[in-house]
Amino acid sequence: MKTIKQLVVCASLATAALGLTGCAGMSQQDRNTAIGAGAGAVVGGALTGGSAAGTVGGAAVGGVIGNQVKSTH
């Protein structure tokens, strides 16, 4: 069962990632990286029970995957 602290951390990371996607100067690849990092942080934190290492590791992996995603636009 998740604690309030874990839910707040996950929601904060997701909000920060979504906020970064709105930056006008960001390329599509930068936005994909930010989205991937945010999603990875949420998933990593959730899978490891909110541990800092899991959250940071998930953000790193998600950022790399997001960076490598090719846009169809």
Contacts in CASP RR format, 6 or more apart in sequence:
PFRMAT RR
TARGET T0000
AUTHOR 0000-0000-0000
METHOD contacts of the structure
MODEL  1
MKTIKQLVVCASLATAALGLTGCAGMSQQDRNTAIGAGAGAVVGGALTGG
SAAGTVGGAAVGGVIGNQVKSTH
2 46 0 8 1.000
2 49 0 8 1.000
6 45 0 8 1.000
6 46 0 8 1.000
6 49 0 8 1.000
6 50 0 8 1.000
9 45 0 8 1.000
9 50 0 8 1.000
9 55 0 8 1.000
10 41 0 8 1.000
10 42 0 8 1.000
10 45 0 8 1.000
10 46 0 8 1.000
10 50 0 8 1.000
13 38 0 8 1.000
13 41 0 8 1.000
13 42 0 8 1.000
13 55 0 8 1.000
13 59 0 8 1.000
14 38 0 8 1.000
14 39 0 8 1.000
14 41 0 8 1.000
14 42 0 8 1.000
16 38 0 8 1.000
17 34 0 8 1.000
17 35 0 8 1.000
17 36 0 8 1.000
17 37 0 8 1.000
17 38 0 8 1.000
17 39 0 8 1.000
17 41 0 8 1.000
18 35 0 8 1.000
20 26 0 8 1.000
20 31 0 8 1.000
20 34 0 8 1.000
21 31 0 8 1.000
21 34 0 8 1.000
21 35 0 8 1.000
22 31 0 8 1.000
23 30 0 8 1.000
23 31 0 8 1.000
26 34 0 8 1.000
28 71 0 8 1.000
28 73 0 8 1.000
29 67 0 8 1.000
29 71 0 8 1.000
32 66 0 8 1.000
32 67 0 8 1.000
32 69 0 8 1.000
32 71 0 8 1.000
33 63 0 8 1.000
33 66 0 8 1.000
33 67 0 8 1.000
34 63 0 8 1.000
35 66 0 8 1.000
36 62 0 8 1.000
36 63 0 8 1.000
36 65 0 8 1.000
36 66 0 8 1.000
37 59 0 8 1.000
37 60 0 8 1.000
37 62 0 8 1.000
37 63 0 8 1.000
37 66 0 8 1.000
38 59 0 8 1.000
38 62 0 8 1.000
38 63 0 8 1.000
39 62 0 8 1.000
40 57 0 8 1.000
40 58 0 8 1.000
40 59 0 8 1.000
40 61 0 8 1.000
40 62 0 8 1.000
40 63 0 8 1.000
41 55 0 8 1.000
41 56 0 8 1.000
41 57 0 8 1.000
41 58 0 8 1.000
41 59 0 8 1.000
41 62 0 8 1.000
43 58 0 8 1.000
44 50 0 8 1.000
44 54 0 8 1.000
44 55 0 8 1.000
44 57 0 8 1.000
44 58 0 8 1.000
44 59 0 8 1.000
45 51 0 8 1.000
45 54 0 8 1.000
45 55 0 8 1.000
45 58 0 8 1.000
47 54 0 8 1.000
48 54 0 8 1.000
48 55 0 8 1.000
END
